[in-house]
Amino acid sequence: MAAPSLELVGRETETARLRELLEGTEQGTRAVVVRGGPGIGKTALWRWGIETAVEAGARALVTRCAAVELPLALSGIVDLLEAPFGEVAGELAAPQRRAIAVALGLEEPSGPSAEPLTLARGAVEVLRALSARTPVIVGIDDVQWLDAASQRVLTFAFRRLVEAPVVMLATLRAEPGQAGPLALADALGPSGFTELELGGLSVGAIQHLVRSRLGVRLPRPLLGRVHRTSGGNPMFALELARTLPDRAVGTGAPLPVPDSLQELVRARVAALPKELIPLVRLVAILERPTLVQLGRGLVSPEEAQRLMDIGFARGVADIDADGVVRLAHPLLAAAVYAEIAPDERRRLQYLAAEIVEDEEERARHLALAASAPDAAVAAALDAAAVRVA
């Protein structure tokens, strides 16, 4: 495999091991879970793995999960299968093809809902057909937030693919020893299931990270303090370095150090320019915000783009390859959401319900906006449930 363009700092051992695992697709279906705490670099290694596999010729099916999407049944499956479904739909049995088409919103449900088993079998056949053409990597970021319906489908599929060249690469935010939601260790066995536990970076790696990302060279005593306080957590170390006053960097003067990464992230939210607040709040409220949706919710599409440019320059917001606008880290999104007053949060939920296209998303936003039981909201939820039943 060629080296991917994404640079990782201080993860030579992990990238070598992950490369080895990704090169073993001829050995059959397998799963790799990158485990660690918030900010430790799981997503960066996951992205490196996806890029490495794609450069080696694999087909990537990707979903990035979020806590707010947990109630959205099959949202993960939609992300993974929406793009490739048309390529293989003609190879599926009619009931399986229809079950997936309804789940993806490509066809309206008619008559009795398809059995969940039909959808799960359809997912197996989609992955099998795709992997007959080229190896497939199924990428799931933050698998702990994958919706329950998608969990069931993927667990069923990976238990049955067996020898197909399909690899799942997932990140998991969990304590050591805590099982992941897909429970694939028993299904795939030790030869087919691997966990990579990420620990803190070395002092040298933190120095390189801060210098390359922020253009700052920390004096050794200050570097040691940043490393000890952050525990080698790269996000924590970067956020600490961002807060250092110039005098501290130049003279090594004492400085107050926050007790936690969460405290640092809250301080970063508090320091955002006021003009960015409407953008970051709307991004934190919406499940899968796009520039088109933000243009509807803000003053104009031009204003949404202008604010996105500012957010990108400040390292606060970015746009994924799939066109979804995301804040720089789930902790940042959670901190923004937590700072919104209840009345303003309800107003933004109503606004979100007006600008999204998906009926289930609209129903969810209406439910979150309601301060009391509402018959119209209940009807909207019932209608949305028909699609994924």
Secondary structure, DSSP 8 states (H G I E B T S, - for coil): ----S---SS-HHHHHHHHHHHTTGGG--EEEEEE--TTSSHHHHHHHHHHHHHHTT-EEEEEE--GGGTTSTTHHHHHHHHHHHHHHGGGS-HHHHHHHHHHTTSS---SS---HHHHHHHHHHHHHHHHHHS-EEEEEESGGGS-HHHHHHHHHHHHHHTTSSEEEEEEE---TT---TT-HHHHH-TTTEEEEE-----HHHHHHHHHHHH-----HHHHHHHHHHHTT-HHHHHHHHHH--HHHHHH-------S-HHHHHHHHHHTS-GGGHHHHHHHHHSSS--HHHHHHHSS-HHHHHHHHHHHHHTTSEEE-TTS-EEESSHHHHHHHHHTS-HHHHHHHHHHHHHH---HHHHHHHHHHH-SS--HHHHHHHHHHHHHH-
